[in-house]
Amino acid sequence: MSRLALVGDIGGTNSRFGLAEPGSSRVSEIAVQKNDQFRSLEESIAAYLHARGLSGLAAAAIAVAGPIEGETVALTNRDWRFTRQSLMAAARAREIRLLNDFEALALSLPHLGEDDVVQIGGSRPDKPALKVVLGPGTGLGMAALAPLPEGGWLALACEGGHVTLPVLTQAEFDWREKMSKPGVPFEAEDAITGGGLLHMYQVVAQQPRLNTPEEVLQAALAGTDEAAVRTLDQFVIWLARVASDAAMALQAKGGVYLAGGMVPSILGTLQSGRFREVFEQRGKIGYVIRPIPVYAVVGEFPALRGCAAAIAAMRL
């Protein structure tokens, strides 16, 4: 049986796998597999290991896009259901840990290098302090990472995507009203996601001609569609407010990290647009938020590093 450990980051469309030595955050043999090619997560794991000639592992840590509750776990955006025991059997691993995908991202933060992040304002903390990671994708994920008194870190899964969307101006209230139904709470996740970006565009464009979040984003970045540009600008403003609310509520003096597939694409907008200005708009207590740094995570596969960190903490 191999001393290696399997790490996995499972989304609705793709599964990303790699191998790590217990005790190390370094991940090798990274591969991305299309979920449509497999009937189950167990089958996808087995295929990855078979391709590398591995018949057994010391451990596995799998991060999934969905809540980790109860014995049976289900992906939010794919009809895959599995248990810890079924994944242990598929990986032939002696130990296993299941994590929420943003919990894994939180665990990766201490292991990210300078090339993995781009700082957007604020100042670097001089000692370990609570960090927050959030990011728009299919949903709006969030997690916190707290330093422990004896050293090390504790990841805390959050549900920041389900807070109320922070609107301030009349134009924003009008925008939200067009997107919502009477009596139904309108959450941050209803706007600050890929699907939310498309919905925002559809209600503000007089004659919508773009049909996917990717088309809206590309048109906004290229400046070829006025409604798409306006949509992305407002998307960034709302993202800044949610990030600021999280930083203030949790006193995240270790920084706010923006992660997820959309972040590298909008990095230029985050740096040159109103993101930092809006992030710091806290009125009379603005002095609390101004030193807090924001980092855009641009390195590849950070959740796999978080899974490797989770395995290291298992002390195999």
ABEGO torsion letter per residue (X at the ends): XBABBBBBBBBAABBBBBBBBBGBABBBGBBBBBAAABABAAAAAAAAAAAAGBABBABBBBBBBEBBBEABBBBAABBBBBBAAAAAAAAGBABBBBBBAAAAAAAAAAABBAAABBBBEEBBBABBBBBBBBBBBABBBBBBBBBBAAEEBBBBBBBAAABBBBBABAAAAAAAAAABBBGBBBBAAAABBAAAAAAAAAAABABBABABAAAAAAAAAAGABAAAAAAAAAAAAAAAAAAAAAAAAAGBAAEBBBBEAAAAAAAAAAAABAAAAAAABAEAAAAAAAABBBBBBABBGAAAAAAAAAAAAAGX
